[in-house]
Amino acid sequence: MKVLRLKGLILIIVLAGAWLISGPPAALAEDHPVLRVSLQAPAGGLKMGDTPNFLGAVTNLGPQPAQGLVVYLSLVSLAPGHERPVDLEDWSAQKAVRLDRLNPGATDFRHWGLRLIAAGKYGVALTVVDPREPRPIVSDLVPFEVQPKATLVARRVLPVALGEPLLIMLLWGGMVFYHFRCHPKQKPEGLG
């Protein structure tokens, strides 16, 4: 019985070693895309009005050139209760890019700019459509947070808020002074 177990264990080890050397069966290899897609967020804090660049990379891991790839950015809102895709037209994002040819082992790097127009929590991913594959290849989601931009600054608002009423009062006072100085009260005839 012990000899049978030992032979079974040796058979399993030999088969596993052969599988590791030759690679996975064709059915498993189809599940793994020949392209690797990654996206990197910019360093530092982000606030409304900024236009950061996200660095995207598409690498061909296969033995054949990849042709006719379509690469585009996807943006989603991750605000609790408001999770949804975001229309990139409002964010002035780049349109999709077509890669005519990506040779084996080559990597295409691109900067993807976003104009941050609203505060909140967001996620961005890079998607590649390969006409040879049945489904797109998507990078990991890169979460980021956009801080609100201060829109009222006291140094700019206070002079206007105090200065306009003061200016109106000075103009009105000047007009009254001019009127009484140029047009003194005249005594009606017959009096005095």
C-alpha positions in Angstrom: 0.0 0.0 0.0 2.8 2.4 0.9 4.5 1.6 -2.4 1.3 2.4 -4.3 1.0 5.8 -2.6 4.6 6.6 -3.3 4.2 5.7 -7.0 1.1 7.9 -7.1 2.9 10.8 -5.5 5.9 10.4 -7.9 3.5 10.4 -10.8 1.8 13.6 -9.6 5.1 15.3 -9.1 6.3 14.3 -12.6 3.1 15.5 -14.3 3.2 18.8 -12.4 6.8 19.3 -13.4 6.0 18.5 -17.1 3.1 20.9 -17.0 5.3 23.7 -15.5 8.0 23.1 -18.1 5.7 23.0 -21.1 3.3 25.7 -19.9 -0.4 25.5 -19.3 -2.7 23.7 -21.6 -4.1 25.6 -24.6 -7.5 25.9 -22.9 -6.0 27.7 -19.9 -3.7 29.9 -22.1 -6.7 31.4 -23.9 -7.9 32.8 -20.6 -4.7 34.9 -20.3 -4.5 37.9 -22.6 -1.2 38.5 -24.5 -1.4 42.2 -23.6 -0.7 43.8 -20.2 -2.4 47.1 -19.5 -1.4 49.4 -16.6 -2.3 52.9 -15.4 -0.5 55.0 -12.9 -1.9 58.0 -11.0 0.0 61.3 -10.8 1.8 62.0 -7.5 0.5 64.5 -5.1 -2.9 65.8 -4.1 -5.5 66.7 -6.7 -8.0 69.6 -6.6 -10.7 71.0 -8.8 -9.3 72.8 -11.8 -6.1 70.7 -12.0 -5.3 68.8 -15.2 -3.2 65.9 -14.1 -1.7 63.3 -16.4 -2.2 59.6 -15.8 0.5 57.4 -17.3 -0.8 54.4 -19.2 1.2 51.5 -20.6 0.2 48.8 -23.0 2.7 45.9 -23.3 2.6 43.1 -25.9 3.6 39.9 -24.1 2.8 37.6 -27.0 5.0 36.2 -29.7 3.1 38.0 -32.5 2.6 41.8 -33.2 -0.6 43.2 -31.9 -2.4 45.2 -34.6 -5.4 47.6 -34.6 -5.6 48.1 -30.9 -8.0 50.7 -29.6 -7.0 52.2 -26.2 -9.3 54.5 -24.1 -9.8 55.8 -20.6 -12.8 55.1 -18.5 -13.8 57.2 -15.5 -16.3 56.3 -12.7 -17.6 58.1 -9.7 -17.0 56.2 -6.5 -19.0 58.5 -4.2 -21.0 56.3 -1.8 -24.6 56.1 -3.2 -23.6 57.8 -6.4 -21.5 55.2 -8.1 -21.8 55.6 -11.9 -19.8 56.1 -15.1 -18.7 59.7 -15.8 -19.0 61.3 -19.2 -15.5 62.1 -20.2 -16.6 64.9 -22.6 -17.1 67.2 -19.6 -13.7 66.4 -18.3 -11.8 67.2 -21.5 -10.2 63.8 -21.6 -8.4 62.5 -24.7 -10.4 60.5 -27.2 -9.6 56.9 -27.9 -6.2 56.1 -29.5 -5.6 53.5 -32.2 -2.3 51.6 -32.1 -1.6 50.4 -35.6 1.1 47.9 -34.5 2.7 46.9 -31.2 5.6 44.5 -31.7 6.3 41.6 -29.3 7.9 42.8 -26.1 7.2 46.4 -26.9 5.4 48.9 -24.6 3.4 51.9 -25.7 3.4 54.7 -23.0 0.9 57.5 -23.1 -0.1 60.4 -20.9 -3.9 60.7 -20.4 -4.9 64.1 -19.2 -8.1 64.8 -17.2 -9.5 68.3 -16.3 -10.9 67.8 -12.8 -14.2 69.6 -12.8 -15.9 68.3 -9.7 -14.8 67.3 -6.2 -15.3 63.7 -5.0 -14.0 60.2 -5.1 -13.3 58.7 -8.6 -11.6 55.8 -10.3 -10.0 55.6 -13.7 -9.0 52.6 -15.8 -7.3 52.1 -19.1 -9.1 49.8 -21.6 -7.6 48.1 -24.6 -9.7 46.4 -27.3 -7.8 43.9 -29.3 -9.7 42.7 -32.4 -8.3 39.2 -31.9 -9.7 38.8 -28.4 -13.3 38.2 -27.4 -13.3 40.7 -24.6 -11.4 43.9 -23.7 -8.4 44.0 -21.5 -8.7 46.5 -18.6 -6.1 47.8 -16.2 -6.6 47.8 -12.5 -8.9 50.7 -11.3 -6.8 53.6 -10.1 -8.8 55.4 -7.3 -8.2 59.1 -6.6 -9.9 61.9 -4.8 -10.5 65.5 -6.0 -10.5 68.1 -3.3 -12.8 71.1 -3.7 -11.3 74.4 -4.8 -11.9 77.4 -2.6 -14.1 79.7 -4.7 -14.5 82.6 -2.2 -11.3 84.2 -1.1 -11.8 86.9 1.6 -8.9 89.0 0.2 -10.7 89.4 -3.1 -14.3 89.5 -1.9 -14.1 91.8 1.1 -12.8 94.9 -0.8 -15.6 94.6 -3.3 -18.3 94.0 -0.6 -17.2 97.0 1.4 -15.9 99.2 -1.4 -19.1 99.3 -3.6 -21.5 100.6 -1.0 -18.8 103.1 0.1 -18.3 104.3 -3.5 -22.1 104.7 -4.0 -22.4 106.7 -0.8 -19.5 109.0 -1.8 -21.0 109.6 -5.3 -24.5 110.3 -3.8 -22.9 112.7 -1.2 -20.9 114.5 -4.0 -24.1 115.0 -6.1 -26.0 116.4 -3.1 -23.1 118.7 -2.2 -22.8 119.9 -5.8 -26.6 120.5 -6.1 -26.7 122.7 -2.9 -23.6 124.5 -3.7 -24.5 125.4 -7.3 -28.2 126.0 -6.6 -28.5 127.8 -3.3 -32.0 128.4 -2.0 -33.5 131.4 -3.6 -35.9 133.6 -1.7 -39.3 134.0 -3.4 -40.2 137.5 -4.5 -42.1 139.6 -2.1 -40.4 138.2 1.0 -37.8 139.8 2.8 
